[in-house]
Amino acid sequence: MKSVILNNGVEMPILGFGVYQIPDFDECKRCVLDALETGYRSIDTAAVYGNEEAVGAAIKESGIPREELFITTKLWISDAGYENTKKAFDTSMKKLGLDYLDLYLIHQPFNDVYGSWRAMEALYKEGRIRAIGVSNFYPDRILDLILYNEVVPAVNQIETHPFHQQTETQQFLKENGVQIESWGPFAEGKKDLFKNQTLQSIGNKYGKSIAQVVLRWLIQREVVAIPKSVNKNRMEENFAIFDFELTAGDMETIQTLDQKESAFFDHQDPEVVRSLSTFSQ
């Protein structure tokens, strides 16, 4: 498995498995076990997904040595603040059944992110977390965090897919030592991604699916991706992307699909802030 090296020297698989929108315990546990059997070693969850216990149960049942796994979870808005973050972290760890976490992210750039970050810095220094980062932070918020805190975020997990490629943001993050990670690599099928003729024509050259082309395009850009599927065949398909390489021409063709806007929502829209902040776990 190809990896990226984070700004503190921690090695992170460039391809992982996400469990967003799999709240059912048995289904989530089965999916994580299937993913681990397929070969995935990086699992991405979050407190707000409501499935940390299922992820933990799958990890335990798999029997895979802990050091071979890279586990990420995230802090939700309602748990922001120094003391709240420490409590939320302990709760997540109990649900996951882990002694340490590989990556802990602030899920959204709202509420007391400074208090949360300082708590995460403390947990990081104690060795309870190997790396800390953020999710859904715009460049100005990332820079603000960097300038006024001790630890530079290792990762920023943001919406990144062919219709919202985040090229400028990735360059900014790279210049500041922050690894970009994609959520929604397939845009959840929006804008008919799985019927896109440009992506299909590229896939046809290699005997690969549109999903495989998208994931290959991301990893060639050094973007960490965490595709989700509840179908083991799709998990295997998504994992089979290391036996071909897109040409520079292919990469340039995919660049033409960039619409430079979210396919989901704008974190700078007050109504989005309100809706996210009132969403509970």
Disulfide bonds with the S-S distance in Angstrom:
none
